[in-house]
Amino acid sequence: MEFNELDDRRLREMAAAGDDVLECLRVLEKTNGNVVGELLREVETFYEFDHCPPGDVYDDETHAQYYYHAHREGEHGHFHTFLREKGMPAGLRPIEQSEAEFMAERDDLLSHLVAISMDQQGMPLAVFTTNRWVTADNWYQAEDVIAMLDHFEIDQAWPSWPANRWLGAMLRLFRPQIEQVIRQRDVRVADWHRQHPDGDVFEDRRLDLASYQEISIQQQIDGVQAALAQRH
């Protein structure tokens, strides 16, 4: 990550987000908790693929949505973040694409933003994106998804105020990496379609993970602070 290539505004936003992330972790650590534990504390048995909490977390003012679940090796689980149609910037529309059954079951549009992989200690491992069939959303081009990132906010106490605040801050702290994996997602899907022109790329079960990048909270904060220090 080349922090010196970022402008002052972006660096300051990331620095403020880093403070929020650390503050959420601090208050949770006082009771030996973490953001994943906040979501699992009322779950008797955490089954693979089950959305946690049941029914997802949805803010009916911002129309942001997320859930946590597990089904991948090498992690405890991961967050999936979304924005629904009413929360999107005006004028954004999905690209021309195939129709899947799940689309007819909804009365609005939905875009997956990014997923955050978590380790056994409730700390982030990576940000990644997936193919459409994995998250059952509508496919928007990368630049439109990136435009949605500023609109993701869960401004409520349920199921956990620190977990909600932490997740929103993570999308701001790691904004450059998230933009990168979203753009890489489109390149990967386009390449796959060229290699398999006779199939429906969005529903091809052979392509699930579209892009992936490891992250570290402390390294990100250190990099942002060093870049800001060089300018002032």
C-alpha positions in Angstrom: 0.0 0.0 0.0 1.5 3.3 -1.1 0.1 5.7 1.5 2.0 8.7 0.1 -0.1 8.5 -3.1 -3.2 9.3 -1.1 -4.4 12.9 -0.7 -4.6 14.6 2.7 -8.4 14.3 2.9 -8.3 10.5 2.4 -5.5 10.1 4.9 -7.3 12.1 7.5 -10.5 10.1 7.0 -8.5 6.9 7.4 -6.8 8.2 10.5 -10.1 9.1 12.1 -11.5 5.6 11.1 -8.4 4.0 12.7 -9.2 5.8 16.0 -12.8 4.5 15.8 -11.6 0.9 15.1 -9.2 1.0 18.1 -11.8 2.5 20.4 -14.3 -0.2 19.6 -11.6 -2.9 20.2 -10.6 -1.2 23.5 -14.1 -1.2 25.0 -14.7 -4.8 24.0 -11.3 -6.0 25.3 -12.2 -4.6 28.8 -14.7 -7.5 29.1 -12.5 -10.0 27.1 -14.8 -9.5 24.1 -14.4 -8.9 20.3 -16.6 -7.9 17.4 -17.3 -11.5 16.4 -18.2 -12.5 19.9 -20.7 -9.6 20.0 -22.7 -11.2 17.2 -22.4 -14.8 18.5 -23.3 -14.1 22.2 -27.0 -15.0 21.8 -26.4 -17.9 19.3 -26.6 -21.3 21.1 -24.8 -23.2 18.2 -23.0 -21.4 15.4 -23.6 -23.6 12.3 -21.7 -23.3 9.1 -23.4 -21.0 6.5 -26.0 -19.7 9.0 -26.4 -15.9 8.9 -25.5 -14.3 12.2 -27.6 -12.7 13.5 -30.6 -14.4 12.0 -32.3 -12.1 9.5 -29.1 -10.0 9.1 -28.4 -6.5 10.5 -30.2 -3.8 8.6 -30.4 0.0 9.1 -33.7 1.2 7.7 -32.4 4.8 7.5 -29.2 4.2 5.6 -30.3 0.9 4.0 -26.9 -0.7 4.8 -26.9 -4.4 5.7 -24.5 -7.0 6.9 -24.2 -10.5 8.3 -21.5 -12.8 9.6 -21.1 -16.4 8.7 -18.5 -19.2 8.3 -17.7 -21.7 5.6 -14.1 -21.1 4.5 -10.9 -22.8 5.6 -8.2 -20.7 7.2 -10.6 -18.3 9.0 -13.2 -18.3 11.8 -15.7 -16.6 9.5 -16.4 -13.4 7.6 -18.6 -10.4 7.4 -20.5 -9.6 4.2 -21.5 -6.0 3.7 -24.3 -4.7 1.4 -26.2 -1.6 0.4 -29.8 -1.8 -0.7 -31.3 0.3 -3.5 -32.8 3.1 -1.3 -29.5 3.9 0.2 -27.6 4.0 -3.1 -26.4 7.3 -4.8 -29.0 8.5 -7.4 -28.7 7.1 -10.9 -26.8 3.9 -10.2 -28.2 0.8 -12.0 -27.0 -2.8 -12.2 -25.2 -3.8 -15.4 -27.0 -6.0 -18.0 -26.9 -9.5 -16.5 -28.7 -12.8 -16.3 -31.7 -13.1 -14.1 -31.5 -15.5 -11.1 -34.4 -16.9 -9.1 -33.4 -14.9 -6.0 -33.8 -11.6 -7.9 -37.6 -12.3 -8.3 -37.9 -12.9 -4.6 -37.0 -9.3 -3.7 -38.8 -6.1 -4.3 -35.6 -4.0 -4.5 -32.0 -4.1 -5.6 -29.0 -5.1 -3.5 -25.3 -4.7 -4.0 -22.6 -6.6 -2.2 -19.8 -4.2 -1.2 -17.0 -6.2 0.4 -16.3 -9.1 2.8 -14.0 -9.0 5.8 -12.3 -12.3 6.8 -11.8 -12.8 10.6 -9.4 -15.0 12.6 -10.1 -17.1 15.7 -9.3 -14.2 17.9 -11.9 -11.9 16.2 -9.3 -9.9 14.3 -9.4 -9.2 10.6 -7.3 -11.2 8.1 -8.3 -9.9 4.7 -10.8 -8.1 2.6 -12.3 -10.0 -0.4 -15.0 -10.0 -3.0 -17.1 -12.8 -4.4 -19.0 -13.8 -7.5 -22.7 -12.9 -7.7 -24.1 -16.4 -6.9 -22.3 -16.4 -3.5 -24.1 -13.3 -2.1 -27.3 -13.3 -4.2 -27.1 -9.7 -5.1 -27.4 -7.6 -8.2 -24.1 -6.9 -10.1 -23.0 -3.3 -10.3 -19.8 -2.2 -12.0 -16.8 -1.6 -9.8 -16.9 2.2 -9.9 -20.6 2.2 -8.8 -19.9 -0.2 -5.9 -17.0 2.1 -4.9 -19.4 5.1 -4.9 -21.7 3.2 -2.5 -19.0 2.7 0.1 -19.5 6.2 1.6 -23.1 5.3 2.2 -22.5 2.2 4.4 -23.3 3.0 8.0 -25.1 0.9 10.7 -26.3 3.7 13.0 -28.1 1.6 15.7 -27.3 -0.3 18.9 -28.6 -3.7 17.8 -27.1 -6.2 17.8 -24.0 -4.5 19.1 -23.1 -0.8 19.0 -19.3 -1.4 19.0 -19.5 -4.1 16.4 -21.6 -1.9 14.1 -19.3 1.1 14.6 -16.2 -1.1 14.1 -17.5 -2.5 10.8 -18.3 0.9 9.3 -14.9 2.3 10.4 -13.1 -0.7 8.8 -14.6 0.2 5.4 -13.1 3.7 5.9 -9.8 2.6 7.3 -9.1 0.2 4.5 -10.8 2.2 1.7 -7.8 2.0 -0.7 -7.5 -1.8 -0.4 -11.3 -2.2 -0.7 -11.4 -0.2 -3.8 -8.6 -2.3 -5.2 -10.3 -5.6 -4.6 -13.6 -4.3 -6.1 -11.8 -3.3 -9.3 -9.9 -6.6 -9.3 -13.3 -8.4 -9.0 -14.4 -7.0 -12.3 -11.2 -7.9 -14.0 -11.4 -11.4 -12.7 -15.0 -11.9 -13.7 -14.3 -10.5 -17.2 -11.3 -12.8 -17.7 -13.4 -15.8 -16.6 -16.2 -14.9 -19.0 -13.7 -14.7 -21.9 -12.3 -18.1 -20.9 -15.8 -19.6 -20.5 -18.0 -17.7 -23.1 -20.8 -20.3 -23.2 -21.7 -20.2 -19.5 -23.3 -17.7 -17.2 -20.3 -16.2 -15.4 -22.3 -14.8 -12.5 -23.8 -18.2 -11.7 -20.7 -20.3 -12.4 -20.0 -22.3 -9.2 -16.4 -22.8 -10.3 -15.8 -19.1 -9.6 -16.6 -18.0 -6.1 -13.7 -15.9 -4.7 -13.1 -13.0 -7.1 -10.4 -11.0 -5.3 -8.6 -11.1 -1.9 -6.1 -9.0 0.0 -4.6 -9.5 3.4 -4.9 -6.6 5.9 -3.5 -5.5 9.3 -5.1 -2.9 11.4 -1.9 -1.8 13.1 0.1 -1.7 9.9 -2.6 0.3 8.2 -2.7 2.8 11.0 1.1 3.1 11.2 1.2 3.7 7.4 -1.4 6.4 7.5 0.2 8.2 10.5 3.7 8.0 8.8 2.3 9.5 5.6 0.6 12.3 7.5 3.7 13.1 9.5 5.7 13.5 6.4 3.4 16.3 5.2 3.1 18.3 8.4 
